[in-house]
């Protein structure tokens, strides 16, 4: 028997991703976001969709929490241009610890990679 999906606040919307990005005041952050969109669309072969009010997600999947077994609808990969940095949402970051050492200035927390800029 299939589990019932948990309902979460952050869901895929029909809002314009371009309008969301174009509303970012910082020009460099806007350019970085459009570059990330191109890379993530190429990697996932999925179009960018706005999730909630501030996350851009690519592709869809049913994510099962390894701790609780709770299942939710989520995106394969995504990012959010936060005030302090750009947060990339990537599954399995811990498996790439060696590669991350070559990345330059960044922070990792759970499945999130925080960068200030693409450069």
Secondary structure by P-SEA (a helix, b strand, c coil): cccccccccbbbbcccaaaaaaacccaaaaaaaaaaaaaaaaaccccccccccccccccccccccccccbbbbbbcccccccccbbbbbbcccccaaaaaaacccccccccbbbbcccc
